Amino acid sequence: MNFLETIFNRDRLSPLQKKSDIEYELHFQTNQIVNKGFEVISVLKQDDMGLILYRHFYEDTPKLEEHTIILCLRVITKKGIVFPEPILKAFFNDDFSEIELADIDIKESVASRGYGSILLCMLIEIAKNRNVKNITGWISSVDKNHIDRITHFYQKHGFEVVLEETDNKINKIGTLAWRNTNY
């Protein structure tokens, strides 16, 4: 692979510290994540893989005042660490009563493996723990080729999905809404 292919090919596996040793890699990667200032939320080990769910916080903002929610999932297999990592981006509104879901980015090569559910369930847990009334968002036109799959995904997590009749000139093709049942 030449230099340009390396830069533009984002789908890749990063080698493990010890070949095929997921237990060691989970420990090593957890320490790496913590040392970079991230909060490790959970670590899961299965037979042939490990997952580290973590959250990014900005250094200069107290955690409870952080408006940005960035959740990442480090996927470790016996062959290596999957990059780019599945990631969810969302934002609290000014009074922390609502969350706007901006994006769940999972490359097609690792889609439909439950990673999006892990990320979205954590966002819902954050919303419940912070007494957030609603999570809202929208479905982009980049998802039009798998609209049935994405609609099912959000609905199984308790979101109302409304698809819109649109022309091809706008990016928004639907809206999402989750309501906290504690309100």
trRosetta pair geometry for C-beta under 8 A, 3 or more apart (Angstrom, degrees):
i j d omega theta_ij theta_ji phi_ij phi_ji
1 5 4.5 -125 -169 94 91 129
1 6 5.6 116 130 -61 116 81
1 9 7.2 -77 -158 25 137 149
2 5 5.1 95 55 11 68 105
2 6 7.2 -125 104 -8 36 92
3 6 5.7 -58 -154 32 30 114
3 7 6.6 25 154 -17 66 105
4 7 5.7 -53 -148 36 36 110
4 8 6.1 6 165 3 70 113
5 8 6.5 -70 -136 51 26 91
5 9 5.3 17 171 -15 69 121
6 9 6.4 -52 -119 40 17 102
9 12 6.3 91 124 -56 97 106
10 83 7.0 -114 170 134 68 87
10 84 5.2 -8 161 -29 112 107
10 107 7.4 -169 102 -87 107 140
11 83 7.4 166 -143 96 28 60
11 84 7.3 -67 -88 7 50 73
11 107 5.5 166 -93 169 106 161
11 109 5.3 87 -147 17 141 150
12 83 5.2 -15 64 67 80 101
13 77 7.5 -65 -132 53 122 110
13 79 5.6 -40 -163 125 160 97
13 80 3.3 102 168 77 106 136
13 81 6.6 136 -162 58 63 40
13 82 6.3 -30 -104 -94 72 47
13 83 7.2 160 -100 21 21 83
14 80 5.4 167 68 178 37 111
14 81 4.3 -23 56 56 99 101
14 83 5.8 60 -23 -13 104 124
15 19 7.9 -35 -173 -92 100 72
15 80 5.3 -62 -98 -112 29 110
15 81 8.0 -17 58 14 12 86
16 19 6.0 138 70 -101 113 28
16 20 7.0 176 51 -21 154 21
16 21 6.5 163 149 49 139 71
16 22 7.8 -80 -123 -85 146 47
16 24 7.8 95 171 83 114 103
16 25 4.9 -67 -145 -84 105 134
16 76 7.3 86 -100 -161 105 103
16 78 7.7 -51 -26 -163 148 34
16 80 5.9 -140 -33 -109 77 52
16 81 7.1 130 -81 -29 66 85
17 21 7.6 -68 75 68 80 112
17 24 6.4 -119 74 127 112 113
17 25 6.0 166 25 -98 95 76
17 28 5.1 -96 2 165 151 180
18 21 3.9 -7 96 33 110 136
18 24 4.8 16 36 81 129 153
18 25 7.0 -140 43 -53 80 84
20 78 4.6 18 -129 -159 74 97
21 24 4.1 17 132 25 119 117
21 25 6.1 141 97 -20 71 90
22 25 5.5 -59 -143 41 33 112
22 26 6.2 41 157 -26 68 101
22 45 6.5 137 128 -142 116 102
22 48 7.4 156 -41 -172 154 25
22 49 6.6 -160 -130 -137 147 16
22 50 4.8 156 177 -19 107 114
22 76 5.7 138 -140 123 87 115
22 77 7.6 -43 -97 -163 115 17
22 78 6.4 -63 -52 -80 105 66
23 26 6.0 -50 -150 28 27 112
23 27 6.9 22 153 -11 59 105
23 45 6.7 40 -95 -134 69 151
23 50 7.7 151 -80 -64 33 142
24 27 5.9 -62 -158 39 33 110
24 28 6.1 29 151 -17 70 111
25 28 5.5 -54 -139 42 33 112
25 29 5.7 28 163 -15 69 110
25 50 6.7 165 87 42 101 140
25 76 5.1 169 117 -164 129 145
25 81 7.4 -164 180 -65 132 101
26 29 6.1 -56 -136 42 23 105
26 30 6.1 28 159 -23 61 109
26 43 5.8 107 -176 -171 115 123
26 45 5.9 -58 -59 -80 164 109
26 50 4.3 -107 -78 175 113 161
26 52 6.7 161 -145 -60 76 108
26 76 6.3 -154 -73 49 71 157
27 30 5.9 -55 -146 33 25 113
27 31 6.6 23 156 -15 61 107
28 31 6.0 -62 -157 37 28 109
28 32 6.4 29 149 -20 65 108
29 32 5.3 -50 -145 35 36 116
29 33 6.3 38 155 -21 67 103
29 52 5.8 -158 115 -8 117 155
29 74 5.6 -176 161 141 138 155
29 76 6.5 -156 0 -66 158 135
29 81 7.1 149 -96 -101 141 137
30 33 5.8 -54 -149 35 29 111
30 34 6.4 26 155 -14 64 109
30 40 5.6 32 -149 -100 89 159
30 43 5.9 -21 -87 -86 129 139
30 52 5.9 -162 -84 -121 76 138
31 34 5.8 -57 -144 41 31 109
31 35 6.0 31 158 -20 66 111
32 35 5.8 -58 -144 39 26 111
32 36 6.6 21 157 -16 62 108
33 36 6.0 -63 -155 36 28 107
33 38 4.7 -66 174 64 84 124
33 40 5.7 100 100 -71 130 99
33 52 6.4 -171 -18 144 158 142
33 54 5.1 -125 179 -87 141 169
33 74 7.0 -120 -68 -24 134 146
34 37 7.9 81 176 -45 33 11
34 38 6.7 -95 -88 65 30 72
34 39 7.9 52 -111 -114 70 27
34 40 5.9 -46 -67 -16 93 112
37 57 7.1 -116 148 62 95 85
37 59 6.5 -36 -169 -82 154 92
38 54 4.7 53 147 162 126 127
38 55 6.5 164 -170 77 87 39
38 56 5.5 -46 -114 -94 97 55
38 57 7.3 146 -126 16 46 76
38 72 7.7 -46 -153 40 149 123
39 54 6.2 164 84 -160 46 79
39 55 4.8 -15 61 59 101 93
39 57 6.4 51 -12 -11 109 115
40 43 6.6 5 173 -48 124 97
40 52 6.2 -54 -137 -171 104 102
40 53 7.5 105 -166 79 61 53
40 54 4.9 -43 -105 -99 50 100
41 53 4.5 -57 64 106 110 98
41 54 5.9 178 3 -101 83 35
41 55 6.0 72 -44 -14 114 100
41 71 7.8 -14 -2 -137 148 100
41 122 6.4 62 137 -137 165 134
42 51 7.9 14 105 106 91 95
42 52 7.7 -177 92 -149 48 43
42 53 4.8 18 50 44 85 113
43 50 7.1 -3 -175 -177 85 106
43 51 7.3 169 -154 88 43 55
43 52 5.3 -6 -108 -107 79 75
43 53 7.7 -148 -70 24 37 70
44 50 6.6 167 89 -157 54 59
44 51 4.5 1 56 54 102 99
44 52 8.0 -165 25 -72 66 36
44 53 7.8 42 -2 -11 103 100
45 49 7.9 -175 -151 101 50 43
45 50 4.7 -17 -106 -107 70 95
46 49 5.3 9 58 59 104 77
46 50 7.1 -173 26 -82 65 44
46 51 8.0 36 -2 -4 100 96
48 77 6.7 13 147 -149 83 78
48 78 5.8 -59 -164 -20 80 112
49 75 6.9 -17 -172 -172 120 79
49 76 6.2 151 -163 85 67 59
49 77 5.0 -26 -105 -100 95 65
49 78 7.5 -90 -77 -20 60 70
50 75 8.0 154 83 -160 51 37
50 76 4.2 -10 59 62 93 115
51 73 6.0 -20 -163 -169 101 98
51 74 6.9 148 -159 76 46 59
51 75 6.0 -9 -106 -105 77 59
51 76 7.3 -160 -71 23 32 81
51 118 7.1 -91 166 -144 150 169
52 73 7.2 152 75 -159 49 47
52 74 4.1 -2 54 50 102 111
52 76 7.4 49 -7 -12 97 113
53 71 6.9 -6 -171 -173 90 101
53 72 7.6 162 -153 85 46 47
53 73 5.6 -15 -101 -104 68 77
53 118 6.2 -137 -89 158 128 117
53 119 7.7 -173 -134 -88 109 59
53 122 6.2 -178 177 -69 139 152
54 71 7.5 161 87 -154 35 57
54 72 5.5 -20 67 63 83 93
54 73 7.9 160 23 -88 67 32
54 74 7.0 24 9 -9 113 104
55 69 7.3 -49 -147 -159 113 69
55 70 6.6 129 -159 79 64 61
55 71 5.5 -29 -98 -100 79 65
55 72 7.5 165 -91 19 28 77
56 68 7.8 -38 94 116 99 112
56 70 4.1 -18 45 78 113 120
56 72 6.8 62 -28 -10 99 115
57 61 7.1 -138 177 74 88 94
57 63 5.8 -40 -129 -104 148 79
57 66 5.6 -87 -138 -92 88 156
58 61 4.7 48 77 22 106 110
58 66 6.5 157 28 -122 91 105
58 68 7.0 73 -21 46 113 124
61 65 5.5 -131 -179 90 92 98
61 66 5.0 118 118 -89 125 73
61 67 7.9 -83 -177 7 157 74
62 65 4.6 65 65 19 91 108
62 66 7.3 -133 93 -35 43 79
63 66 5.7 -34 -154 -6 34 119
66 69 7.6 113 123 -73 108 58
66 92 7.8 109 106 12 55 126
67 91 5.7 19 153 -161 88 83
67 92 4.8 -120 -144 53 62 94
67 94 8.0 -9 -114 -98 128 38
68 89 7.6 -32 -167 -158 91 84
68 90 7.9 141 -164 83 48 46
68 91 5.9 -26 -105 -106 52 78
68 92 7.9 -95 -41 15 19 82
69 88 7.4 -26 122 113 97 95
69 89 7.1 143 85 -160 66 37
69 90 4.3 -14 63 67 116 90
69 91 6.7 -157 17 -75 84 28
69 92 7.1 99 -27 -31 105 81
69 99 6.9 -1 9 -146 144 122
69 123 6.6 107 138 -120 146 91
69 126 6.5 134 -131 120 141 167
70 87 6.8 -13 -169 -169 84 105
70 88 7.4 165 -152 83 38 56
70 89 5.6 -1 -106 -107 74 73
71 87 6.9 157 85 -157 54 54
71 88 4.4 1 56 53 104 103
71 119 5.1 150 104 -145 127 88
71 122 5.5 148 -137 92 155 135
71 123 6.6 -121 -4 -61 148 86
72 85 5.0 43 -169 121 101 138
72 86 7.3 143 -158 85 52 55
72 87 5.1 -13 -104 -105 74 84
72 88 8.0 -154 -68 25 37 66
73 85 5.8 176 69 179 55 99
73 86 4.4 -6 48 65 116 102
73 87 7.4 -152 17 -72 75 44
73 115 5.4 -176 80 -156 160 101
73 118 6.0 88 -97 93 141 133
73 119 6.2 -97 -33 -64 121 99
74 81 6.5 -28 -174 -154 92 113
74 85 5.8 -41 -92 -119 50 132
75 81 6.9 133 81 -160 56 60
75 82 4.0 -10 77 34 115 121
75 85 6.8 164 6 -129 86 76
75 86 7.1 69 -30 5 118 101
75 110 6.8 167 42 -158 171 150
75 115 7.0 -46 -69 -100 127 131
76 80 7.8 -104 -147 144 59 26
76 81 5.3 -26 -103 -100 70 76
76 82 7.8 -135 -73 4 25 80
77 80 6.4 4 63 51 87 41
77 81 7.7 168 25 -88 68 26
77 82 6.7 64 -2 -40 107 98
82 85 6.9 114 97 -98 82 55
82 110 5.8 83 -178 -78 150 152
84 87 7.4 -53 149 -9 107 114
84 105 7.5 -27 111 127 131 114
84 107 6.2 121 51 -32 91 122
86 104 7.6 4 -175 -179 93 83
86 105 7.1 176 -150 89 50 58
86 106 4.4 8 -118 -101 99 92
86 107 8.0 -120 -82 13 69 70
86 110 6.9 -120 -56 104 105 127
86 115 4.1 167 -30 154 172 132
86 116 6.9 -124 -165 -67 135 56
86 118 7.9 89 100 62 143 112
86 119 6.2 -132 137 -40 112 135
87 103 7.8 22 104 107 89 99
87 104 7.6 179 92 -152 45 46
87 105 5.1 -4 60 55 90 100
87 106 7.9 175 27 -67 52 61
87 119 7.5 126 -178 -121 14 148
88 101 7.5 -47 -172 -148 101 93
88 103 7.2 -177 -148 95 44 55
88 104 4.9 -10 -105 -106 83 77
88 105 7.8 -177 -81 19 35 68
88 116 8.0 117 -74 -141 109 61
88 119 4.0 153 -29 170 129 125
88 120 6.8 170 -105 -68 150 55
88 122 7.7 160 44 67 147 108
88 123 6.0 -108 139 -52 150 125
89 102 4.4 -48 104 67 97 116
89 103 4.8 18 45 50 104 90
89 104 8.0 -164 23 -74 64 37
89 105 7.6 27 -1 -5 103 106
90 99 5.1 27 161 174 126 108
90 100 6.2 171 -162 85 76 47
90 101 4.8 -34 -104 -108 107 49
90 102 5.7 -177 -97 7 39 82
90 123 5.9 95 0 -135 155 128
90 135 7.4 -28 -150 -146 144 105
90 137 7.8 -74 -115 -77 98 120
91 99 6.9 156 78 -156 35 64
91 100 5.0 -12 59 56 90 98
91 102 6.3 59 -7 -36 98 116
92 96 4.8 -5 -177 -112 134 63
92 98 7.3 135 -156 82 56 46
92 99 5.8 -39 -95 -99 54 71
92 130 7.9 -82 -105 136 128 157
92 132 7.5 -119 -121 -105 93 126
93 96 6.9 -153 65 -60 66 18
93 97 6.2 -39 60 50 118 73
93 98 4.6 35 -2 59 124 92
93 99 7.6 -127 -11 -78 77 26
93 100 7.0 94 -60 -21 81 101
96 130 6.3 -102 170 164 112 123
96 132 6.9 -98 161 -93 68 89
97 132 6.4 135 -179 -139 28 61
97 133 5.2 10 172 8 87 110
97 134 7.7 32 137 27 76 81
98 132 6.2 119 -107 -169 22 98
98 133 6.0 -42 -78 58 75 91
98 134 4.8 -9 -123 65 97 90
98 135 7.3 163 -168 -89 71 31
98 136 6.5 2 -179 6 120 104
99 123 7.0 -180 133 -180 156 103
99 126 7.6 90 -77 100 157 110
99 127 5.6 -102 3 -93 137 106
99 132 5.5 19 -18 -175 100 155
99 134 7.4 -157 35 102 65 53
99 135 4.6 -17 70 -112 103 79
99 136 7.5 164 86 24 53 61
100 135 7.8 166 -90 -160 16 59
100 136 5.8 -27 -112 72 63 85
100 137 6.3 125 -173 -84 59 70
101 104 7.5 -12 178 -35 113 91
101 123 6.9 65 -100 170 106 160
101 135 5.7 53 -34 173 107 102
101 136 6.9 -158 17 93 85 32
101 137 3.4 -47 65 -63 98 137
101 176 6.5 -38 52 82 131 137
102 137 7.1 -134 -58 -125 18 109
104 116 5.3 76 160 -134 142 98
104 119 6.0 146 -132 95 109 141
104 120 6.7 -25 -89 -62 145 97
106 110 6.1 -110 -180 87 94 91
106 111 5.3 123 118 -94 113 74
106 115 5.6 145 -118 88 137 124
106 116 5.6 -94 -14 -62 148 96
107 110 5.6 58 70 27 86 91
107 111 7.1 -128 100 -39 38 87
108 111 5.2 -33 -139 -4 38 124
110 113 5.8 -59 176 14 71 136
110 115 6.5 29 137 0 106 149
111 115 7.9 -103 -121 42 35 112
111 116 7.7 21 -142 -24 72 120
112 149 7.6 -60 -84 -163 106 134
114 117 5.0 -53 -161 40 63 118
114 118 6.2 70 143 -28 81 97
115 118 5.6 -49 -152 30 36 114
115 119 6.6 31 153 -14 65 105
116 119 5.8 -57 -150 40 33 110
116 120 6.0 25 157 -14 69 111
116 153 6.3 -8 112 -165 139 136
117 120 5.9 -57 -136 43 29 105
117 121 5.9 32 162 -21 65 109
117 153 7.5 -128 -71 -156 83 92
117 157 7.0 -170 -130 -74 76 119
118 121 6.1 -57 -146 36 22 110
118 122 6.6 22 155 -18 59 107
119 122 5.9 -60 -155 34 29 110
119 123 6.6 30 150 -19 65 104
120 123 5.5 -49 -149 33 38 114
120 124 6.4 39 151 -18 66 103
120 153 7.9 138 -6 160 163 98
120 154 8.0 -142 -147 -110 157 61
120 157 5.3 -33 130 -133 133 166
121 124 5.6 -52 -148 37 34 112
121 125 6.4 38 150 -21 65 104
121 157 7.0 -128 -73 -130 68 116
122 125 5.4 -51 -147 36 35 115
122 126 6.4 40 151 -21 65 100
123 126 5.6 -50 -151 33 33 114
123 127 6.5 36 149 -20 64 104
123 135 6.7 95 140 -124 113 151
124 127 5.5 -50 -149 35 34 115
124 128 6.4 33 153 -18 66 103
124 135 7.0 -88 -96 -11 67 153
124 157 6.8 -152 -47 178 144 108
124 158 7.4 93 -123 49 144 126
124 178 6.8 -96 -108 159 99 158
125 128 5.8 -52 -146 37 32 109
125 129 6.2 30 156 -17 65 109
126 129 5.9 -59 -144 41 28 109
126 130 6.1 7 162 -2 65 115
126 132 7.6 26 117 3 72 135
127 130 6.3 -71 -143 48 23 97
127 132 3.9 -86 -154 56 77 125
127 135 5.6 -76 -86 -52 155 111
127 178 7.4 93 93 103 172 126
127 180 6.2 -149 143 -78 108 113
128 131 7.6 26 -176 -76 31 34
128 132 7.4 -65 -49 38 23 85
128 180 6.4 158 -98 -132 65 110
128 182 7.0 110 -141 -6 83 133
131 180 7.3 122 -163 157 42 167
131 182 7.2 -95 -130 91 74 136
132 135 6.9 62 125 -59 130 78
132 180 6.1 151 90 -45 59 139
133 179 7.2 -25 163 -148 67 68
133 180 5.4 -120 -145 27 28 116
133 183 5.4 23 -127 -31 84 163
134 177 6.4 -31 -162 -159 112 86
134 178 6.5 145 -160 77 58 58
134 179 5.7 -21 -103 -104 80 58
134 180 6.9 -112 -64 -4 37 86
135 159 7.5 -74 86 -101 106 103
135 176 7.6 -34 118 124 85 105
135 177 7.4 151 82 -155 56 38
135 178 4.1 5 52 50 100 112
136 175 7.2 -22 -167 -176 94 98
136 176 6.3 147 -163 86 45 72
136 177 5.3 -3 -108 -103 78 71
136 178 7.7 -150 -67 26 40 68
137 175 7.4 155 89 -162 42 56
137 176 4.2 -5 63 54 86 120
138 172 4.9 -29 163 -135 142 103
138 173 7.9 131 168 44 95 45
138 174 6.3 159 -164 89 69 49
138 175 5.1 -36 -106 -107 78 56
138 176 6.4 -155 -79 9 24 85
139 143 5.4 -93 -174 62 93 139
139 147 7.4 82 164 -129 146 86
139 150 6.3 124 -131 126 122 137
139 151 7.9 -10 -87 -75 157 72
139 161 7.2 48 -34 -152 132 104
139 163 7.2 -35 52 -105 142 74
139 172 7.3 99 70 -159 53 59
139 173 5.3 -65 99 70 98 83
139 174 3.6 13 36 58 120 103
139 175 7.3 -104 7 -46 82 15
139 176 6.7 109 -40 -39 82 100
140 143 5.5 103 67 2 71 98
140 171 5.3 -22 -149 165 84 97
140 172 6.8 -52 -108 -98 48 42
140 173 6.9 55 157 16 13 94
141 144 5.3 -5 -164 -31 57 117
141 166 7.9 -108 -84 90 109 145
141 168 7.5 105 -143 -148 146 64
141 170 7.4 156 -40 107 129 50
141 171 4.9 -117 9 -149 106 50
141 172 7.4 -34 -33 -4 86 10
141 173 5.3 115 -82 -30 64 117
142 171 7.6 3 -17 -157 82 97
143 146 6.1 -79 -170 62 71 80
143 147 6.2 107 132 -87 88 63
143 150 5.0 13 -179 -25 132 165
143 173 7.3 -149 66 50 93 127
144 147 5.8 -3 -147 -51 39 109
144 173 6.1 105 -84 -17 95 172
146 149 4.3 -31 171 38 100 120
146 150 5.8 101 111 -21 86 96
147 150 5.9 -59 -141 42 31 105
147 151 6.0 35 159 -23 67 109
147 163 7.1 59 -174 -109 129 136
147 173 7.5 -82 -109 118 123 137
147 174 7.8 125 -146 -15 107 142
148 151 5.8 -54 -144 36 27 112
148 152 6.3 27 157 -17 62 108
149 152 5.9 -57 -150 38 27 110
149 153 6.3 34 151 -26 63 107
150 153 5.3 -47 -146 31 35 119
150 154 6.6 27 160 -11 65 103
151 154 6.4 -60 -151 40 28 102
151 155 6.1 23 156 -15 64 114
151 161 5.0 174 -140 113 79 163
151 163 7.2 -36 -94 -52 126 116
151 174 7.7 -69 -91 162 94 173
152 155 5.8 -62 -142 42 28 110
152 156 6.2 27 162 -22 66 108
153 156 6.3 -61 -151 31 22 106
153 157 7.1 3 155 -2 58 111
154 157 5.9 -71 -156 45 35 104
154 159 3.9 -59 169 62 95 134
154 161 5.1 111 86 -66 130 119
154 176 5.5 -105 -158 -126 149 118
155 158 7.8 95 -173 -36 33 9
155 159 6.2 -92 -80 65 34 75
155 160 7.9 53 -107 -110 75 25
155 161 5.8 -75 -60 1 91 118
157 178 7.3 -45 122 -98 93 130
158 178 5.6 72 105 -134 94 99
159 176 4.9 -13 -178 -165 134 95
159 177 6.3 138 -161 66 78 33
159 178 4.8 -56 -96 -68 75 87
160 176 7.3 146 75 -159 54 44
160 177 4.7 -16 54 62 101 94
160 178 7.6 174 12 -77 71 39
160 179 7.9 26 -5 -10 113 100
161 174 6.0 17 -176 165 85 133
161 175 7.5 167 -151 83 44 48
161 176 5.9 -11 -102 -103 70 70
162 174 5.9 171 88 -159 47 82
162 175 4.9 -2 56 52 100 92
162 177 7.9 19 -1 6 105 107
163 173 6.4 -8 -151 147 81 82
163 174 4.3 -40 -105 -94 53 115
164 172 7.0 26 41 128 141 89
164 173 6.0 -158 51 -172 88 39
164 174 5.7 -175 2 -86 81 48
164 175 7.3 66 -36 -12 111 86
166 169 7.9 -137 164 45 97 66
166 170 5.6 -103 -169 57 130 107
166 172 7.1 167 -88 89 156 65
166 173 5.6 -116 20 -112 138 69
167 170 7.0 83 67 10 73 88
172 175 7.7 25 -177 -67 115 72
179 183 7.3 -107 174 53 91 113
180 183 5.3 73 87 -2 96 104
